[in-house]
Amino acid sequence: MQHSDAAAFSSDRDRGPPGMAEAVVIARRTVAGIADLPIDAVSHCQRQDDGTWTIVVDVIESPARLGDNDLVAAFEVRLDQRGEVLMCSRTRRYRRETGEAS
């Protein structure tokens, strides 16, 4: 019998606070589950002084037809010290080429 990835993360979290790699995986899964859009990149990952994590995951909200000017959305995910999601919010939308808000 195979264990799901969620079960593996659950047992990992029981060992202590998540490290950066695990925090990124949790954030990516959270955004993928909410937005159902292709993940483009993780543009920010920081452990706060209190042990919580702030991760920004960029997704392609609308691919450009020509060129490299996709509409990208940035989602901020905050995790507590155990790796549980505290919040997930789309914080920014921008055109990749210009970096300007849409």
N, C-alpha and C positions, 0 to 999 in steps of 0.2 A: 504494500500500500504506500502510495506517495503522499507526502505532506505538501500542503499548499504553501505558497510563498508567505501568505499572511500568518500561517502557523509558525513558520520559521522566524519571521520578524517578532512575533509575540514572544517566543522563547528567548530570542536575542534581547529583547527589551527587558525581560525578567532578570537578565544578568546585570543590568545597570543602564545608565543613560545612553542614548544613541550617539554614535560618532557621526562625523560629517557625512560619510558615504551612506549610512543608513538614513540619516535625516533627509538627504537629497532623494533617495529612493522613495521614502514615504511622501515627500512633497510632490514628486513627479506623479506618483499613483493617485494622489488626492486630486491634483489638477486634471489628470486624464479622466478620472471618474466623474468630475463635475463638468468639465468643458467639452469632453469628447472631441477634442481637436488634436492635431499632431503636435507633439512636443518639439520645440525648436532648440532650446538651450536652457541651462540653469545659469542665470546671469548674476546671482548673488546668493551667498550662503554664509551666515554668521551666527556663531554661538554668542548669546548675550551673557552678561555677568551673572545672571540668575540661573543659568543653565538651559534656558529656552533657546530655540532656534528660529531664525528668520531666513526664509529661502524665497527667492524670486524665480519663478519658472515662466519662460516665454513660450507661447504657443503661436502657431500660424493660424490666425483667425480667418484670413481670406488670402489665398495665394494670388499673386499677380499673374496676369495673363502673359505679359511680356516683361522681360527684364527681371530685376531683382528687387522689386518694390512691394513685397508682401505686406499685408496688414498684420502686424504682430501685436498680441496682447500679453501684458505682464501680469502674472498672478502672484500675490504675496501669500505665503503660507507660514503660519506660526505654529510651532510645536512646543509642547511642554517638556519638562525634564525627562519624562518617560517615553517621549516620541508620539504622544497623542496629539491630534490636530486640535488647536485652539481656535483657529480661524483661517479662512481662505477667501481672498477677495481680489477681483480684477482691479488693479491699481492704475493701469496705463494702457493706452492703445497708440501705436505709432507705425508709420511707414518705415520699413527697414532701411531704405535708401537714404532717407533724410533724417530719420530719428525724431521727426516732429510728430506731435500728437495729431491724431485724426479726429 
